[in-house]
Structure formats: C-alpha cells, structure tokens
Amino acid sequence: MAEIPATGDLPDELFEQYGHEVLGLIREFFATIDDRPVLATIAPEELRALLAEELPAAPIPFEETLRATREKIIPHLTHWNHPGFHAYFANSAAYPGILAETLAAALNVNAMLWRTAPAASALEEVVLGWLAELVGYPADSDGVFVNGASLATFYALAAARDSVGPWDVRREGLSGRDLPRLRMYCSDQTHNSIDKAAIALGIGLNNLVKISTDDRFAMRPDSLRTAIQADRDAGFVPFAAVSNLGSTSTAGFDPLAEIDGICREYGMWHHIDAAYGGLWRIVPEVRELTGDVGLGDSLVINPHKTLYTPMEATVLYCKRRGLLRETFSVAAEYLATSEQDVPNYMDFSLQLGRSFRSLKVWMIMRTFGVDGLRGRMQEHLRLARDLARQIAGHPDFELLAESPFGLVSFRARPRGMRPGPGLDELNQRLMAQVNASGHSYISHTALPAGYALRVSIGNIRTAERHVAQLWNALVAGLDALNAS
Ligand SMILES: *Cc1c(COP(=O)(O)O)cnc(C)c1O
C-alpha cells in the first residue's frame, strides 16, 4: 500500500482506490435509501459529542475517515435525496449531476473571467440559453449562475434600485443624503428572501409593502395598484414589484401580465421569483397556465430545486442588458484581461471566484434530454394530482390550496370538527407522527384557514409506492389520534 508522502498530494493509486470506495459508498447509500430514515432524529448534544474530536496533528488513514463518514455522519443527515422527502420544496440530486460535481472539483474551475475558465464560461452561455428557451425567457438576456435564489433576487433588486432614479446609490450611497423613500412590493405569500434583500439593500423592511392575496393565494393587482398610488401620493418612490411563480406556502402563482402592466405604468422594475415554479414550465400545460415569464425585467429559476441538480445552482436572468454589469462590475487592474465581447461572469454578481455550476446542469440535460425531464415531471404531477384526489375524496381530510406544480396543501379534518386551535393541534400531531415514521418527511405552513400540511412531490427517486406509503401513514395516523 502506498504511503502518504510528507509533501504533495496523495499518490495517484491511493486516489483511485479511495475513489472506488467513495463510489461504492454512494452506490450503497442509494441502494439502501428506502430503508434509511429520511429525517435525522439524533439530539444535538448527542451528535456534537459523536463528532467532537481533537485537531488532527498527524495524518489519519483515509479508510478511517471514510468509516467515520459512513458511521457517524451519513446516518445523522436528513436525506434530501430520499424518495420520501416531501418537505419544503423537494430537491434532489441525479447521478449525472453528482458525477459532474466530482469532475468540477477535479478540474477546480474558477469561472470568474473568460480567460480563467474559457470552456466553463462558454458552456455557461450555452446552458443559460437552453434554460431560457425551456422556461420562455428572451434568449438575448443577460444571465448568470449563482449559488441560490435568495442572492439572485438580491442582485436583481440591486440592479432595480440602481436603475430607477437619478440618485446614483452606487457612488453616493444611501446615508446622510436627502433621498425619497424607495418602496418595493410583493404579496403576503412571498419568500422571505425579499425581506432579506430589503434589509441588505438599505430599503428597509418598512418599505417592503406586502400586498394581499385572493383565495388562490395570488397577488391582487387592484391592491397593488392602490398601494403604489397611495405611496406615490405620499411622496414615496415605488421602484420594484416581485411576483411569484410558485409561492412559498402553497405554490400558487401571481397574475404576471397584470402585475407587469402596473409596473410599466409606474416605471417600476418587475422581478419574477420562479425559484420553485419556473422549471416546471417544461411541462406544456404548466407553461400555458402560468403566463409569460418573459415579461419580467428579471427572473430567477432554481435548477437545484426543480431540475434534479445537486446544491447549489440557481440562474438569474435580466433582459435589461448591461444593468447587472452596471451594478456589479468594478474595474481592477489585477483582473484586467484583453478578451473582447466575452462574458466575464464576475461582473454579474458580488461573487468573484465561482464554481463550475453549468457543468452539472449540462450533464443532467444531456443525459435525460428535455423529453426525459418532462416525462419525470409529468409523472410527479400525476402523483400529486392523485394524492390531491384522494385527500379531496376522504371524509376526514380536505385540500386547502391548489397548485399547478407538484405541491399538495391540505389538512386532516375529522367529520364535524371545526377549524380552530384543536384542529391545528391535531394536524401538528399528525405531522409529527408521519415524520417519526422514518419513511416520509412532510412540512407545514400557516394559512388563513389554519395549520396546513404540505406534501411536495418532485424528488427524482419518488415513485407511486412512496406517495402511497405516505397517504396510508396519514390515514392510519389520523385513526390512531382519533382513537387515543
Ligand atoms: C426556495 C425558494 C427561494 C430561496 O431559494 P434558495 O436557492 O434556497 O436561496 C426563494 N424563493 C422561492 C419562491 C423559493 O421557492
């Protein structure tokens, strides 16, 4: 067996040997995933004690580290790749994406400049073009891969803030000046990343106006218009509105055309948060139903949520070309290169060093093809519709929201039981029971009707039997609670 030398990396033969072992571990993980608990249950203090160790001064054999990974780490993770993971928005990693991540690490690509990563930059352009075509965003837009939707939205709203008025916030900042109150708008169903953006952009939470929604959890355009007009009359400057395609609680969607019309009328930026819903538009019925995302000045979609891509991979588009660059590009002699007419992706966000995110999406899209991706999504939509039908048809359950995507929002409501704290508590206990089963993991939200359970179906490994197992657990769990 090769020794670990005092200088330099591991010997190649050891790398290959351990590589096979890691692949074996991955294979074994997926072969046994159905039988592993999806939700880790170990207590924090126990887990900390299990993993506490001295700073390793001397080398530790990699075999031992692999064993610790297998025995101490993997069993105490919550498994997002588990086919019974239905919490939040399902998010799973397909094999081609897993292999791409390994390759990207081996090549250690840093896609900050065209020159530092020519093929990665060119491939990023290709994949951005493919995804734009798939979801229906203008092909000649600016785009960039970033780490997550939260930051993508922050970047979009930064460009919005800097393009809206003559105040030159980029140079002069916001403080110590006589500036009007800038305001932005989103529905009361919007993800809290918009709040975070308001905090970090110097807009302030009090200037993020939450617009009420209708019984489908879609923003009311008339309320948006009224709020904007009232703010205008009060001397404020409305500068941006965010619409949802796949809102956070119930995966509803906003009327994009109407909101866009209002944004045009008032000279505002329209950002579309399609982090969850955007890529479901690969399915034609979903695309038809959910409107025209090309209307948005900017759009965010999350391959790491809806395209079976390992964390992290988000795409931000902005059809107002040049504005992301105007917001984030800063000249620095040590980064100057001579290439002309090529994207230097460091110019489109706050990130300088960037991993090779497009490779995993490229490998997934080529391996499955659009037809394969669409087929998988259609099957998950079918499973979600079937579950919704069963819930609607059961006398002790009720649906609480509709979604065109793979999310089902509902609650148990035993015959004759009124909404209120008792019913909320019953559903809380039912969820705890299902999540203690080990085979399924669901999450919840608060709706005007009360405590709601959410089942998100979209994990690449989720099949009919997993949803059946969940439904049986819900029905049996409710029976048990009623009997106790
Ligand atoms: C998941 C999600 C986000 C946040 O995404 P991250 O990539 O985790 O930052 C934002 N908005 C919506 C609608 C989402 O579904």
The ligand as an SDF file (V2000), in Angstrom:
LIG
                    3D

 15 15  0  0  0  0  0  0  0  0999 V2000
  -36.5380   28.1390   -2.4590 C   0  0  0  0  0  0  0  0  0  0  0  0
  -37.0200   29.4960   -2.7700 C   0  0  0  0  0  0  0  0  0  0  0  0
  -36.2260   30.6320   -2.5580 C   0  0  0  0  0  0  0  0  0  0  0  0
  -34.8660   30.5580   -1.9290 C   0  0  0  0  0  0  0  0  0  0  0  0
  -34.0430   29.7350   -2.6510 O   0  0  0  0  0  0  0  0  0  0  0  0
  -32.5370   29.4490   -2.2330 P   0  0  0  0  0  0  0  0  0  0  0  0
  -31.9690   28.9330   -3.5150 O   0  0  0  0  0  0  0  0  0  0  0  0
  -32.5890   28.4400   -1.1420 O   0  0  0  0  0  0  0  0  0  0  0  0
  -31.9140   30.7360   -1.8140 O   0  0  0  0  0  0  0  0  0  0  0  0
  -36.7340   31.8620   -2.9100 C   0  0  0  0  0  0  0  0  0  0  0  0
  -37.9690   31.9860   -3.4330 N   0  0  0  0  0  0  0  0  0  0  0  0
  -38.7720   30.9240   -3.6320 C   0  0  0  0  0  0  0  0  0  0  0  0
  -40.1320   31.1190   -4.2060 C   0  0  0  0  0  0  0  0  0  0  0  0
  -38.3180   29.6450   -3.3130 C   0  0  0  0  0  0  0  0  0  0  0  0
  -39.1080   28.5890   -3.5440 O   0  0  0  0  0  0  0  0  0  0  0  0
  1  2  1  0
  2  3  1  0
  2 14  2  0
  3  4  1  0
  3 10  2  0
  4  5  1  0
  5  6  1  0
  6  7  2  0
  6  8  1  0
  6  9  1  0
 10 11  1  0
 11 12  2  0
 12 13  1  0
 12 14  1  0
 14 15  1  0
M  END
$$$$
